[in-house]
Amino acid sequence: MKTVSKNIIIKGVGIHSGAPVTMTIKPSKKAGIFFKRTDLPGADLIPATYDNVGATNLRNTTIGDVRGAHVQTIEHIMAALFIAGIDSAIIEINGPETPILDGSAKKFLERIYMSVDKISKVAKKIIIKKEIIAKQSELIRKLPVISRIKLWFYNLLTGRKNDGFVRLYPDSRGLDIKATLVYKEPIIGTQSYEFLFDYTDAARKAFMRDIAAARTFGKISEWEWLKKRGMARGCNETNVIALNMDCTAAANPAPYGLYWPDEFVRHKITDLIGDMYTSGGQIIGGVESFKGSHALNNLVLKKLFSNPNNYEIIINKK
């Protein structure tokens, strides 16, 4: 196991609540990543695992009981812990939502790197042995009838297709990610990005250089609607790529404009890595995400672990 060498205190605001939040990443001798709500006396540890995901409908991943002790938007900090090789930590937090910081994983990773003496070897490998696919159509079938009807009409009017999927498949090189976004917004359009994380220092440096700073994104035209419904209250032009009214450009002032033309799909890589780390180990296999989502990421992990013939776990005890 590898943990942090000292407490790491990170302060900011929640992207949805807009409320101040303090998060402390603490060393732990217990295998796994756990969150603890310090503002809820007596609350149990909340495992950051795929089978403890409580919601994905707020464009993020929430763990725990959404009606009780839970933590929203864990994907960025989970991605940072994964890249840094941390597989043991207790994260105390005094609210229901991790700080958004600059909307990326970069600042989390920088702080974690400062407290890690050296990167450990992979402690728990999850070897993908069979192809597993999670389709958007599977998620739609679980929706209430009225929601499916509304979605059908929306797709009819917009020409949108519900053909998204996330696929896991054998690949011995490491975590081999291929992500594709398809958006009608002109600034995004169709974007693809590939990233092989083979657990080497070179791969960690490549993530820090090419992906870590990529930020989450949203439309300015939606902000007021979302804020009235208790969402996106912490969004601003310094922590989100803010698409202008016609979605042809980023409305962020300098120096917060686009870092790369394909920053959107690069951020999707961060989200995907963070969600995959709820597997509880280091996945050795390919991941293809086409119009993926947090819900699809969670579903593919549930399908993976539903049958022990789908995977093999190897523990490095050194």
C-alpha positions in Angstrom: 0.0 0.0 0.0 1.1 3.6 -0.5 -0.3 6.5 1.5 0.5 10.2 1.8 3.4 11.1 4.2 1.5 13.9 6.0 -1.8 15.6 6.1 -2.7 17.6 3.0 -5.2 20.4 3.6 -7.1 21.6 0.6 -9.6 24.4 0.7 -12.1 25.8 -1.9 -15.7 25.8 -2.8 -18.1 23.2 -4.0 -19.0 23.5 -7.7 -22.7 22.9 -7.0 -23.2 24.4 -3.5 -20.8 27.3 -3.9 -20.1 26.8 -0.2 -16.6 26.8 1.4 -15.2 23.4 2.0 -12.0 22.1 3.7 -10.7 18.7 2.8 -7.8 16.9 4.5 -6.1 13.9 2.9 -4.7 11.9 5.8 -2.2 9.0 5.9 -3.9 5.6 6.5 -2.9 2.0 7.3 -6.2 0.8 5.9 -6.3 -0.4 2.3 -8.5 1.7 0.1 -9.6 5.3 -0.3 -12.2 6.5 2.2 -14.0 9.8 2.8 -15.3 10.9 6.2 -17.8 13.7 6.7 -16.5 15.7 9.7 -19.7 17.9 9.7 -21.8 14.8 10.5 -21.0 13.6 14.0 -20.8 9.8 14.1 -20.8 9.3 10.4 -19.1 6.2 9.2 -16.2 6.1 6.6 -17.5 6.3 3.1 -15.6 3.9 0.7 -14.8 5.4 -2.6 -15.8 2.3 -4.5 -18.0 1.6 -7.6 -20.5 -0.4 -5.5 -20.9 2.6 -3.1 -21.7 5.2 -5.9 -25.0 6.8 -4.9 -25.6 9.1 -7.9 -24.2 10.2 -11.2 -27.1 12.4 -12.4 -25.4 15.7 -11.4 -22.7 15.3 -14.1 -20.4 14.0 -11.5 -19.8 10.9 -9.3 -21.3 10.9 -5.8 -20.5 8.2 -3.2 -22.4 7.2 -0.1 -26.1 7.7 0.8 -27.4 10.7 -1.1 -30.0 11.1 1.7 -27.3 11.0 4.4 -23.5 10.8 4.5 -22.3 11.3 1.0 -19.6 13.2 -1.0 -20.1 14.6 -4.5 -17.7 15.2 -7.3 -14.9 12.8 -6.2 -13.6 12.1 -9.7 -10.9 14.7 -9.9 -9.3 13.9 -6.5 -9.6 10.2 -7.3 -7.8 10.7 -10.6 -5.0 12.5 -8.8 -4.7 9.8 -6.2 -4.6 7.2 -9.0 -1.8 8.9 -10.9 0.2 9.4 -7.8 -0.1 5.8 -6.9 -1.9 6.4 -3.6 -4.1 3.4 -2.7 -4.6 4.1 1.1 -5.9 7.4 2.5 -8.7 8.8 4.6 -10.1 12.1 3.3 -11.9 14.1 5.9 -14.3 16.7 4.5 -16.6 19.2 6.2 -19.3 19.2 3.6 -21.0 17.1 0.9 -18.8 18.2 -2.0 -15.1 18.2 -2.8 -13.6 21.6 -3.6 -13.6 22.3 -7.4 -10.4 24.4 -7.3 -9.6 25.2 -10.9 -11.9 22.6 -12.3 -9.2 20.1 -13.1 -7.0 17.5 -11.3 -3.8 19.5 -11.6 -3.9 21.3 -8.2 -4.9 18.1 -6.4 -2.0 16.2 -8.0 0.5 19.0 -7.3 -0.4 18.9 -3.6 -0.3 15.1 -3.4 3.1 15.0 -5.1 4.5 17.3 -2.5 3.8 14.7 0.2 4.8 11.5 -1.5 8.5 10.5 -1.1 8.4 8.1 -4.1 5.9 6.5 -6.3 5.1 2.9 -5.3 4.7 -0.1 -7.5 1.2 -1.2 -8.4 -0.1 -2.8 -5.3 -3.4 -4.3 -6.6 -3.7 -5.1 -10.2 -7.1 -5.8 -11.8 -6.5 -7.7 -15.0 -9.3 -7.4 -17.6 -9.8 -10.9 -19.0 -13.0 -10.5 -21.1 -14.6 -7.7 -23.1 -17.3 -5.9 -21.1 -19.5 -3.1 -22.6 -22.0 -0.8 -21.0 -24.4 1.0 -23.3 -26.4 4.1 -22.9 -29.5 2.2 -24.1 -29.2 0.1 -20.9 -29.4 3.2 -18.7 -32.4 4.6 -20.7 -34.3 1.3 -20.1 -34.1 1.9 -16.4 -35.7 5.4 -16.6 -39.3 6.0 -15.7 -41.7 5.8 -18.7 -42.4 9.5 -18.8 -38.6 10.3 -18.8 -38.1 7.9 -21.7 -40.9 9.6 -23.6 -39.4 13.1 -23.0 -36.0 11.9 -24.1 -37.5 10.4 -27.3 -39.1 13.7 -28.2 -35.9 15.6 -27.3 -33.8 13.3 -29.6 -36.4 13.7 -32.4 -36.1 17.5 -32.2 -32.3 17.7 -31.9 -31.2 14.7 -33.9 -29.3 13.4 -30.9 -28.5 9.6 -30.8 -28.3 7.6 -27.6 -25.4 5.4 -28.9 -22.9 6.1 -26.2 -20.9 3.3 -24.6 -17.9 2.4 -22.4 -16.0 -0.8 -23.2 -13.4 -2.6 -21.2 -11.2 -5.2 -22.9 -7.9 -7.1 -22.4 -4.7 -5.1 -22.9 -1.5 -6.1 -21.0 0.3 -2.8 -21.4 -1.5 -0.9 -18.6 -4.6 1.3 -18.6 -5.1 2.1 -22.3 -7.7 4.8 -22.7 -9.5 5.9 -25.9 -12.1 8.6 -25.4 -14.4 10.3 -28.0 -16.8 13.2 -27.4 -19.6 14.1 -29.9 -21.3 17.4 -29.2 -23.5 19.6 -31.4 -21.8 22.7 -29.8 -19.5 24.1 -32.5 -16.6 24.7 -30.1 -16.5 21.0 -29.2 -17.9 19.0 -32.1 -16.2 15.6 -32.3 -13.0 15.2 -30.3 -10.9 12.1 -29.6 -7.9 11.5 -27.4 -5.8 8.4 -26.4 -3.7 8.0 -23.4 -1.7 4.9 -22.2 -1.0 4.9 -18.5 1.6 2.1 -18.0 2.4 3.1 -14.4 5.8 4.6 -15.2 7.2 7.9 -14.3 7.1 8.9 -18.0 3.4 8.2 -18.1 2.8 10.3 -14.9 4.7 13.2 -16.4 2.7 12.9 -19.6 -0.5 13.1 -17.6 0.7 16.1 -15.7 1.8 17.8 -18.9 -1.0 16.9 -21.3 -4.1 16.2 -19.3 -4.1 17.2 -15.6 -4.9 20.9 -16.3 -7.9 20.1 -18.5 -11.1 21.6 -16.9 -14.7 20.7 -16.7 -17.0 22.7 -18.9 -20.5 24.1 -19.1 -22.7 26.6 -20.9 -23.2 30.1 -19.6 -26.8 29.9 -21.0 -27.5 27.1 -18.5 -26.0 28.7 -15.4 -28.9 30.6 -14.1 -31.3 27.7 -14.7 -28.9 25.4 -12.8 -28.3 27.8 -9.9 -32.0 28.2 -9.3 -32.1 24.5 -8.8 -29.2 24.3 -6.4 -26.6 23.4 -8.9 -23.5 25.1 -10.4 -23.5 27.8 -7.7 -19.8 27.6 -7.4 -19.1 27.9 -11.1 -17.2 30.9 -12.5 -14.9 31.7 -15.3 -11.8 30.6 -13.3 -12.9 27.0 -12.6 -15.0 26.0 -15.6 -14.6 26.3 -19.3 -17.6 28.7 -19.9 -19.1 28.3 -23.3 -20.5 31.5 -24.7 -24.1 31.9 -25.6 -23.8 30.4 -29.1 -21.2 27.9 -27.9 -18.6 29.0 -30.5 -15.9 30.0 -28.1 -14.9 30.0 -24.4 -16.0 33.2 -22.6 -13.3 32.9 -20.0 -11.0 36.0 -19.6 -7.3 35.6 -20.1 -5.5 33.6 -18.9 -8.4 31.2 -18.4 -9.2 30.6 -22.1 -8.8 27.2 -23.7 -5.5 25.5 -22.8 -5.9 23.2 -25.8 -8.5 23.1 -28.6 -9.4 19.6 -27.4 -9.4 20.4 -23.7 -12.9 19.0 -23.4 -12.0 15.4 -24.3 -8.8 15.7 -22.3 -10.9 16.4 -19.3 -13.0 13.4 -20.1 -9.8 11.3 -19.6 -9.5 12.7 -16.1 -13.1 11.9 -15.3 -12.7 8.4 -16.7 -9.6 7.7 -14.7 -11.2 9.0 -11.5 -14.2 6.8 -12.0 -12.2 3.7 -13.0 -10.2 4.1 -9.7 -13.4 3.3 -7.8 -12.6 -0.3 -8.9 -10.3 -0.4 -5.9 -7.2 -1.1 -7.8 -5.0 -0.4 -10.9 -6.8 -1.7 -14.0 -4.7 -3.5 -16.6 -6.8 -3.3 -19.7 -8.2 -1.1 -22.4 -11.0 1.4 -21.9 -12.9 2.8 -24.8 -15.4 5.6 -24.0 -17.7 6.9 -26.8 -19.9 9.7 -25.7 -19.3 8.3 -22.2 -20.6 9.5 -18.8 -20.2 8.9 -15.1 -23.2 6.6 -15.2 -21.7 4.5 -18.0 -18.3 4.3 -16.2 -20.1 3.0 -13.1 -22.2 0.5 -15.0 -19.3 -1.0 -16.8 -17.5 -1.6 -13.5 -20.6 -3.2 -12.0 -20.8 -5.5 -15.0 -17.1 -6.3 -14.8 -17.3 -7.4 -11.2 -20.6 -9.2 -11.6 -18.7 -12.3 -12.8 -15.2 -13.4 -11.5 -14.4 -14.8 -14.9 -14.2 -11.3 -16.2 -11.1 -10.3 -14.3 -8.1 -11.5 -12.2 -6.8 -9.7 -9.2 -3.1 -9.8 -8.3 -1.8 -8.3 -5.0 1.7 -7.0 -4.7 2.4 -7.3 -0.9 5.8 -5.6 -1.0 
